[in-house]
Amino acid sequence: VAEVIAMTDPEALKAVVRRHRPDLVIPEIEALAVDALAELEAEGICVIPTARATAVTMNRDRIRDLATTELGLRTARFAYASNASDLASAAAGLGWPVVVKPVMSSSGKGQSVVRGPEEIDAAWEAAMAGARGAGELVIVEEFLHFELEITLLTVKQWQGPTLFCPPIGHIQEQGDYQCSWQPAQMPAAALAAAQAMARSVTENLGGAGLFGVEFFLCKKTSSSSDKPEELEVIFSELSPRPHDTGLVTLVGQNLSEFELHLRAVLGLPIPSIHSLGAAASRVILADTDGAAVSYDGVKEALSETDTQVLLFGKQQARPQRRMGVALARGSSEAEARRKADTAAAHILVRASS
């Protein structure tokens, strides 16, 4: 049975859940009526991981306040602004450049890097245009010069210990994922610190399932020139569901992020999570506007060993919209990334206006 509703309509969302009385409600998108989920949970419906987790992670201000105030996690320095004037003051206090984001958005919508006061008005307008919901609030953050950005897929079980996938390195542009690779090479101490932070925040949010927890790894400043450089782990954000950067696990792990999410939610055993070797992903982007989407170059993309292409079946294309992903395995990180990049470059998205 399938029904199509506006997930942001709380009454429609409650009505469809009450009509079918599912054993589980598993939110897989961010644009939905989170208050309706809380009401359904109070009626005895099991929301994955919890209604609170879905609401907190959907709002950048709530997850940032939880991380800093309640859990004491290291994050980028930040402030909030409710108008362009406040934004200018907050940005000046943090030091240029800064990153400006709506507190409610996804996939980098409304995000911009602001290099000086002359760009504030444009950044405010971009944030308002990319925001979800009616609220006018943005978060402005210090610009971190990081060495690596990672996703640590974290599996919280109903019973049993919290588990972690091998770390995934990734690159974002305009706040949107472009490529990822696994396992990302990082010092053992930094990985342990990331795991401790991920465990702390997911235990606070509760429930069960897979969380995509994002971190920045930045060089620590040291006054001593003879000390080896250390990496500081800085919490960024998380999603209470399989993560776009985690698509690489479809070829890089014995259990993909989707399998892990399902096993955790259903209380099924997860004996081990391990890497199958170097793996990488690269997004396939549209560069045109229109419908009647078709693809050229699929045969060429699949011509190399250990390469896969997933096309998302979207019926509308627009410039820079993700339409699919290329996945590859290799004997090294460099080879896997090269193969994924080459496969994605073969795919041409066509659409008619």
C-alpha positions in Angstrom: 0.0 0.0 0.0 1.3 3.4 -0.9 -0.1 6.8 -0.2 1.2 10.2 -1.2 0.9 13.1 1.2 2.7 16.4 2.0 5.0 15.3 4.8 5.1 18.8 6.1 1.3 18.8 6.7 0.9 17.6 10.3 -2.8 16.7 9.9 -2.2 14.6 6.8 0.8 12.9 8.4 -1.1 12.0 11.5 -4.1 10.8 9.5 -2.1 8.4 7.3 -0.2 6.9 10.3 -3.4 6.5 12.4 -5.1 4.9 9.4 -2.5 2.2 9.0 -1.2 1.9 12.6 2.3 0.7 11.5 4.6 -1.1 13.9 7.3 1.5 13.1 7.6 4.9 11.6 11.0 5.5 10.0 11.5 9.1 8.8 13.8 9.1 5.8 13.5 12.8 4.8 14.1 16.0 6.8 11.2 18.1 5.5 8.4 16.7 7.7 6.1 17.8 10.5 8.2 16.8 13.5 5.6 17.9 16.0 3.1 15.4 14.5 5.7 12.7 15.1 5.8 13.6 18.8 2.1 13.4 19.1 2.0 10.0 17.3 4.8 8.7 19.6 2.7 9.8 22.6 -0.1 7.6 21.2 2.2 4.5 21.3 3.6 4.6 17.7 7.3 3.8 17.6 9.2 6.5 15.8 12.7 5.7 14.7 15.0 6.6 16.4 12.7 8.8 18.5 10.4 11.8 17.7 12.8 14.0 19.8 15.8 12.8 17.9 14.1 13.7 14.6 13.1 17.1 15.8 16.5 18.0 17.4 18.6 17.0 14.4 16.3 18.8 11.9 17.1 22.1 13.6 20.7 23.3 13.6 20.1 25.5 16.7 18.7 22.6 18.7 21.5 20.1 17.9 24.2 22.7 18.3 22.8 23.7 21.7 22.6 20.1 22.8 26.1 19.4 21.7 27.7 22.4 23.4 25.5 23.2 26.4 24.3 19.8 27.5 27.1 17.5 26.3 30.1 19.8 26.3 31.3 18.8 22.8 33.8 20.9 20.8 32.1 22.6 17.9 33.0 25.6 15.7 32.3 28.9 17.4 28.9 30.1 16.5 26.1 32.6 17.0 22.5 33.1 15.9 21.0 36.0 14.1 17.3 36.9 13.3 18.0 39.7 10.8 20.8 41.0 8.6 22.0 43.5 11.1 22.4 40.9 13.8 24.1 38.7 11.3 26.7 41.4 10.5 27.4 41.9 14.2 27.7 38.2 14.9 30.0 37.6 11.9 32.3 40.5 12.9 32.7 39.0 16.4 33.7 35.6 15.0 36.1 37.0 12.5 36.0 36.7 8.7 35.3 34.5 6.8 32.3 32.9 8.3 29.8 30.3 7.2 26.1 31.3 7.3 23.3 28.6 7.3 19.6 28.6 7.9 18.8 26.7 11.1 16.4 24.6 9.2 17.5 23.3 5.7 19.1 20.3 4.1 21.7 19.5 1.4 23.4 22.8 1.7 20.4 24.9 0.8 20.8 28.5 1.8 24.4 28.0 2.9 27.2 30.5 2.0 30.7 31.5 2.9 30.8 35.2 3.8 34.2 36.9 3.4 33.3 40.4 4.5 30.6 42.8 5.6 29.7 43.7 2.0 28.4 40.1 1.5 26.1 40.0 4.5 22.9 41.1 2.8 23.3 38.5 0.0 24.0 35.8 2.6 20.9 36.7 4.6 18.7 36.5 1.4 20.3 33.2 0.4 19.6 31.8 3.9 16.0 32.9 3.8 15.5 31.5 0.3 17.0 28.1 1.3 15.3 27.7 4.7 12.6 25.2 5.5 9.6 26.5 7.4 8.6 30.1 8.3 11.2 30.9 10.9 13.8 33.6 10.2 16.8 32.4 12.1 20.3 31.7 10.9 23.4 30.2 12.4 26.8 31.9 11.7 29.9 29.9 12.3 33.7 30.5 12.3 35.3 29.2 9.2 37.3 26.1 10.1 40.5 25.3 8.1 40.2 21.6 8.4 42.5 18.8 7.3 39.7 16.3 6.8 35.9 16.1 7.1 34.4 12.7 8.0 31.2 10.9 8.5 31.2 8.4 11.3 28.2 6.1 10.8 27.1 5.1 14.3 24.7 2.2 15.0 22.7 2.4 18.1 21.0 -0.9 19.1 18.0 -1.5 21.4 20.2 -4.0 23.3 23.9 -4.2 23.0 26.8 -1.8 22.4 26.9 1.1 20.1 28.8 0.2 16.9 30.8 2.2 14.4 31.6 1.8 10.7 35.0 2.5 9.4 35.3 6.3 9.0 34.2 7.9 5.7 36.1 10.9 4.3 34.1 13.3 2.2 34.1 16.6 0.3 31.3 19.0 0.3 30.7 22.1 -1.9 28.2 24.7 -0.9 27.3 22.3 2.0 26.4 19.5 -0.4 28.2 16.2 -0.6 30.2 15.6 -3.8 32.3 12.5 -3.1 33.3 10.2 -0.3 35.8 7.4 0.4 36.2 4.6 3.0 38.1 3.9 5.1 39.4 7.4 5.7 42.9 7.4 7.1 43.1 9.2 10.5 45.1 8.8 13.7 43.7 6.3 16.2 43.4 8.9 18.9 41.3 11.1 16.7 39.1 8.2 15.7 38.6 7.3 19.4 37.6 10.9 20.2 35.1 11.0 17.3 33.6 7.7 18.5 33.3 9.0 22.1 31.5 12.1 20.9 29.2 10.1 18.6 28.3 7.7 21.4 27.6 10.6 23.7 25.2 12.4 21.4 23.4 9.3 20.1 22.9 8.0 23.6 21.3 11.3 24.5 18.9 11.2 21.5 17.9 7.6 22.3 16.1 4.9 20.3 17.8 2.7 17.8 19.1 2.9 14.3 21.9 4.3 12.2 23.1 7.9 12.7 25.4 9.8 10.3 27.6 11.9 12.6 29.9 14.5 10.9 33.2 15.8 12.2 35.9 18.2 11.2 39.6 17.3 11.9 41.7 20.4 12.4 45.4 20.8 13.2 46.0 21.8 16.8 48.0 24.9 17.3 51.2 24.3 19.3 53.8 26.7 20.6 56.5 24.0 20.4 58.0 23.4 17.0 59.4 20.0 18.1 56.0 18.5 19.0 54.3 16.4 16.3 51.1 18.0 15.0 47.9 16.6 16.5 44.4 16.7 15.1 41.5 18.1 17.0 38.1 16.5 16.4 35.3 19.0 16.1 31.6 18.0 16.1 29.6 19.3 13.1 26.1 17.8 12.9 24.3 14.5 12.5 21.3 12.9 10.8 19.2 10.2 12.4 19.1 8.0 9.3 21.4 6.6 6.5 23.6 9.4 5.2 24.4 10.4 1.6 28.1 10.1 2.2 27.4 6.6 3.4 26.3 5.4 0.0 29.9 4.2 -0.3 29.1 1.4 2.2 27.1 -0.3 -0.6 30.5 -1.4 -2.0 32.9 -0.7 0.9 31.5 -2.8 3.8 30.2 -6.2 4.6 26.9 -4.6 5.7 25.7 -1.4 4.0 24.3 1.5 6.0 20.8 0.5 4.9 21.2 -3.0 6.2 22.7 -1.8 9.4 19.8 0.7 9.9 17.3 -2.1 9.3 19.0 -4.6 11.6 19.3 -2.1 14.4 15.7 -1.0 14.1 14.4 -4.6 14.1 16.7 -5.8 16.8 18.5 -8.3 14.5 22.1 -9.3 15.2 25.1 -7.3 13.9 28.0 -9.7 14.5 30.6 -7.4 12.9 31.1 -4.4 10.6 34.2 -4.4 8.5 35.7 -2.9 5.4 35.9 -4.8 2.2 38.8 -2.6 1.0 39.2 0.8 -0.4 36.0 2.2 -1.8 34.7 5.6 -3.1 31.7 7.4 -4.4 31.1 10.4 -6.7 27.8 12.1 -7.3 26.2 12.4 -10.7 25.0 15.9 -11.2 22.6 17.4 -13.7 23.6 20.5 -15.6 20.3 21.3 -17.2 16.7 22.0 -16.3 13.7 19.9 -17.4 11.7 16.8 -17.2 11.7 13.5 -19.2 15.1 12.7 -17.7 17.3 10.2 -19.5 21.0 9.2 -19.2 23.8 8.7 -21.7 27.1 7.0 -21.0 25.9 4.3 -18.7 27.7 1.5 -20.6 31.0 3.5 -20.6 30.6 4.1 -16.8 30.2 0.4 -16.1 33.1 -0.7 -18.3 35.7 -0.8 -15.5 35.9 -3.6 -13.0 34.3 -3.1 -9.5 32.3 -0.1 -10.6 28.6 0.5 -10.1 26.2 3.2 -11.0 23.0 4.1 -9.1 20.5 6.4 -10.8 17.9 7.9 -8.5 14.9 7.9 -10.8 14.2 11.6 -10.3 11.7 12.9 -12.8 12.9 16.5 -12.8 16.4 17.8 -13.4 17.9 21.1 -12.5 21.5 22.4 -12.5 23.6 20.8 -9.7 20.8 18.4 -8.6 22.1 15.0 -7.6 20.7 12.5 -10.0 22.7 9.4 -9.1 26.0 8.2 -7.8 29.0 6.2 -9.1 30.6 3.7 -6.7 33.9 1.9 -7.1 36.4 -0.3 -5.3 40.1 -0.3 -5.8 43.4 -1.5 -4.5 44.0 1.8 -2.8 42.0 4.9 -1.9 43.4 6.8 -4.8 42.4 4.1 -7.3 38.9 3.8 -5.9 38.4 7.5 -6.1 39.7 7.7 -9.6 37.4 4.9 -10.8 34.4 6.5 -9.1 35.2 9.9 -10.6 35.7 8.4 -14.1 32.4 6.5 -14.0 30.5 9.6 -12.9 32.1 11.7 -15.6 30.8 9.3 -18.3 27.2 9.9 -17.3 25.4 12.7 -19.1 21.9 13.7 -17.7 19.5 14.8 -20.4 16.2 16.5 -19.9 13.6 18.3 -21.9 12.2 21.6 -20.8 
